[in-house]
Amino acid sequence: MHLATETYALLTVVAFIAGFIDAIAGGGGLLTVPAMLSAGVPPIATLATNKLQSSFSSATATFNFSRKGLIDWRTYWPQVAVILVLSGLGAWIVQSIETDVLKLIVPVLLVAVAAYVLLSPRMTDEDVHHRLGTRGYLPVGGAIGFYDGFFGPGTGSFFATSLVSLRGMGLIRATAHTKAFNFASNFGSLIVFLSTGHAMILLGLCMAVGAASGAWTGSHTAIRFGAKVIRPVLVTICLALTAKLLWDALS
């Protein structure tokens, strides 16, 4: 489909803001998906194109966190592989079934995440004793990856909160690993969407420039300020996603 030049420019700016937010707490799709839909992009093309631009965003943030030594690739590469595969499976399934039930369940989960972030003493930059080993976390991360390919909203929040609560990570390391997991889930589902021809490549690449720039800035902000900036942004994103999903479900 044809879009005006100014629409490409506006969506690229939106992608920059979304990339900045996404690098800190996830939830960038809260901005990019409605923006593309408002521009007249069909729903399935919106999902596919969003995965294209967000793959660049999560890759940039992952690179930034990794070069600072905040991602333990040796321990978590099996998790990355599982997430990549299961997100692709989720993206394949979602193209043929309805997701109305998830629209009602996810807001409840997001409110729970926001409450945990606000009330839990674990939500600091300090690592604590883990409740699940790396193998025990595999199905948890894999399930979140499948969900990202299948539906998506709140994925970053679910990854970050589960890494803090179950793996005992401090919030800055949890955010770093969340970006690695997010890149795997974005890329796995993107492969499926590209194979079915739904993504708008030019729009996705234009938005990718903005998203990657925003992610670079956001990840530097997260590294510099840690939990004191990640925690409020994470709560805000969870509550904003909850409000949007409830509005969509009831309207």
N, C-alpha and C positions, 0 to 999 in steps of 0.2 A: 504494500500500500504506500501511497505518497503522503509525506508529511512536509509542512512548510519548513524553511530553513530556521526560522525563529523558534519553531517547536523543538528542533534538534538542539538548539542552543539552550533553551529553557530546561529541557530534560537533562542536559549535561550538567547544568548548575545544580539541579535537584540531586543528581547522582553524586556530586561533590559533597553536598551536605549529608546525604545518606551514607556515603563512604566514611566520612568523619565520625558519625554516630555509630556506625556499624563496627568500626575498629575498636571502639571503646566498650560498647555494651550489646552490639547486635541490634536488629530491628530496623535496619536501613530500608528494608522492603516496605515499611510503613509509609515511606515517602515515595519511593520509586514506582511501586505498583499502582497506587491511586493516580499518580501523575500520568503514567502511560495510558491508563484506562480513560482518564479525562481527555487525553489527546486523541482518543479514538482508536487506540491500538486494541485489537480483539483480545479477549481474555487469555486464550491459550498462547497466543503470540506474546502477550505481556509476561506471562510466567516464564516462557522460554528466553525472551530477551533479558528479563531481569536476572536470570541465572548467568547469562553471558557477561553482563556488566559486573555483577557481584562476584563472579569468579576472579576478575581482575582486582577488585577491591580486597577480597580475602587473601589473594596471593600476595598483594603488596604489604598488607598488615602482617601476614605470616613471615615474609622475608624480613621485615623490620624487627619483629619480636625474636626471630631466630638468630639474627646477627648480634643481638644483645645477650644471647645465651639463655633465653627464657623458655625454649622449647626442647624437651628431652626426646629427640627423634629416636634414639636407640630403644627406649622403653615403649614408645607409643606408635611406632610405625605399623604394627599389626592392627591397631585401632583405626589408623588412617585408612588402611586398605579395606577393612570391613565396612567402614562408613562410606567409602567411595562406591563399593559394590551395592550396598543396600540402598543408598540414595538413588542410584540408577534404577534399581528395581521399583522403588517408590514412584519415581517419575514415569516409569512405563505403565504402572497400574493406574495412576491418577488420570491418565488420558482416556480411560474407559469407564470410570465409575464416579458417582456423586460423592461430595465431601461435606454434605450438610451436617452430619452428625459431629464431625470434627469442629465445625463452626460453633457448636454449643459447648463442647468439652474443653477446648483450648482456653477460652477465657477463664474458666475455673482454675486451670493449671497455672496460668499466668498470674492470677491473683495470689495463688499459693507461693509462687516464686518471689513476687514482690514482698509478701509478708516475711518470707524467709530472709531475704536480703536486708530488710529493715530491722528484724528482731534478732537474727542469729549473731552470736559473738564470734562465729567463725569467719564472718565477712570482713576480714582484714587482709593485709599483705603477708601475714605470717603463715607458714605451712604448719599443719597440725597432724596428729596421727590419723591415718586413713582407716575407713571402715570397710572398703573393698580393695582387694588386690587388683593388679592390672588385668589379669585374666577375668576376674569377677566383673570388672567394668566393661569388658568387651561387649556383652549383650546390651548394656545400658546405652553406651555410645552408638552401637549399631542401630538400636531402635530409634534414637534421636535422628540419626542420619537418614533412616528410612522415612521418618516423618518429614524431614526437610525436603526430600524428593517428592513426597506425596502431597504435602500441604505447605509447610514452611514457617508461618508466623511464630516468632518466639524461639526459634531454634538456638540462636546464640545465648539467650537467657537460660534455656534448658541445659545446654552444654556447660556454661559457666557455673551454674548453681549445683549441678550434679558433681562437677569436679571439686568444688569446695566441700560439699557435704559428704561425698562418698570417697573421694581420693585425698581429701585433706589438704588440697592446695591453697595457698594464699591467693587472693583475688587477682593480683597482677599475673601470676603464673597461670591461673585458671583462664584468664582472658587471652593470654598468649596461646595456650593449647586450644582454646575455643576457636581461634582464628585458623589454626592448622586443620582442625576438624571441619570447620565451616568451608574451607577451601576444598577439602575432599568431597563433602556433600554437594557443594555447588558444581564442582567439576563432573562428578559422577552423574548427576541429573542433567547437566548441560550436554553431555555426550548423547544421552537418549533424546533430548529435545532437538539437537542438531540433526540426528539421524532421521527424525520424522519431519524435518524441514519447517518447524514452526518459528524459529528465532528470526528476528529482523536484524541481520548481521550489521548493516551500516549503523543503525540506531544503537545497537548494543555496543559497538566499538566506540562510537562517539561518547556514549554514557560511561564507558569503561575508562576513558581518559579522565573524566571528572571524578569517578568513583575511586580510581587508583590514587589520584591526588589527595582526595579527602581522607582515604585510608592511611596514606603516608603521614598526614598531619595528625590524624586522630590517634594512630598508634604511638607516635612520639609523645603526644599529650598523656596517654595512658601510662607509658613507661616513666614519664617524668613525675606525675602526680599520684599514680597508684590508686589505692582504694578510695581515697577521699574524693576523687572525681568519678571513678568507675561505679561506685555504689549508688550515688544519686541518679546518675544517668541510667543505670540498669533498672532501678525502680521506676523511673519516669517512662522508660520504653515499655516495660511490662504493663503498666497501667494504661498507657496510650494505646497499645495493641489490644488490650482487653476492651477498652471503650469502643474502638473501631470494629472489632469482631462482633461485639454485642449489637452495635448499631446496624451492622450489615445483616445480622441474623434476624433482627426485629423489624427491619424496614422492608 
